[in-house]
């Protein structure tokens, strides 16, 4: 197998360096500009599903009448009003996200107003939530 080697020295390395810094800067800029809007929407979908799952687990399938379902229906309707009050991030790939959450202007049903997530950003497909992480893991990520 043939070895392939590229050596850039002097002024020839400058365009490659500028290209590399430009791409890194564009990626960081695109993450920052879409975090508050696009990433927040993906997080809202994830959070609504998480809260809905807990409500659905409480429903007894053998007793499906209007009286037992009404409180759950009202609670699940309030999930449409999930708000992300503050959102911040660390890192670039993957992105560690901290979100302060309110549901209908109140504390969330699980009692955790601040949650941490691991997200991924692609310039082609946008944001994707990978999983929820601990506060320690978020704070250990320095950059």
N, C-alpha and C positions, 0 to 999 in steps of 0.2 A: 504494500500500500504506500502511496506517495505521501510525503509530508508536505503540508501547505503552510507557509509562514508569511505573515505580513508584518513589515516593520515600517512604522511611521516615525520620522524624525524631523525636527525643525519645523519649518512653516507648513509642511504637509500634514502634520498632526493637528494643526490649529482648526481646520474645517471639521475634522472628525470630532474634536473636543467641543466645538460650538454646536454641532449637530446633537451630540449626546446631552449637553446641558440644556439645549432647547427642548428636546423631547422630554427630559425629566421635568423641566419647568412647566411645559404644557400639561403633563399628566397631573402634577400637583395642583395647577390652576383649575383643571377640569374637575378634580375631586372636590376642591373647596367650593366651586361655584354650584355644583349640583348636590352637595351634601344637604343643604337646608330644604331643598324642594324634592328632588327625586328620591334620595335616600330616606327622607322622612316618610314619604308615601309607602315605600317598601317596608319600613319599620312598623307603620300603622297597620298594614295588612298582617304582618307577623304577630303583633301584639293583640289585635282583635281576635285572631285565630286562637291564640294562647288563652285569652280570657273566655272565649266561647267554649273552648274545650272543657274548662272547669265547670261552667254552667251546665253543659250537656251531661257531664258525669253525674250531676246531682239529680237528674230527672229519672224517676222510677218508671220504667217502660210499662210495667204492669198497671200503673195508675195514671193513664193519660186522659185526664179530664180538664176542663177549662179552669177549674179552681186551683189545681196544682200547677198548671202551666203558666198562669198569668204573671206571677212574680218573676219567673225565669224569662218570659217574653219581654217584660219591661226592662229587666237588667240587660238583656242582650240588645235591645233597642238603644240603650244608652251607650253601648260599645261603638256605635257609629260616630260618637262625639269624642273619640280618642284624639287628644292633642299632644304634640311634642313641643313642650314649652322651650326647652334649651337642648341644643344638640352640639356636640363637639367631637373631635376625632384625634387620633394619634396614628402615625405610620402611614404608609402608602400602599403596601401590598402584602398582606391584607390590611384592611383599615379597622382599627379598634374604635368603636363608637360608644359614646356616653350619651344617654337620652334621659331627660326629665319628662315624666309622663303625667298627664292629667286625663281623667275620664269624666266628661260632662262638667268640667271645672272643679272636680273633687279629686281626692286621693284614689288611686286605682284599687280595684276590688281585692287584689292580692296584697295590698299594703306596701308595695315597693315602688315608690315614686321615681327612683333613679335606677335604671337598668343599663347593662353593658352588653354590647353585641360585637361580633366579629363579622365584618362585611367585606365584600369583594366588589371592585369597580372595574368595568370594562368599557372602553370607549365605544364598542360596538353594541353591547347588550345592556349596558347601564349597571345599576346596583343590584346586588343579591345578598340576602342575609344568609350567612353560613350557620351561625348558632349564637346562643347567648353565652357570655363568658362572665367570669367573676370580676369584681372590682379590683382585686389584687392584680390580675393579669392586665387589666387596662392601665393601671398605674405603674406597672413595671415596664411597660412600653414607653421608652423615653422620647423617641422622635416619631 
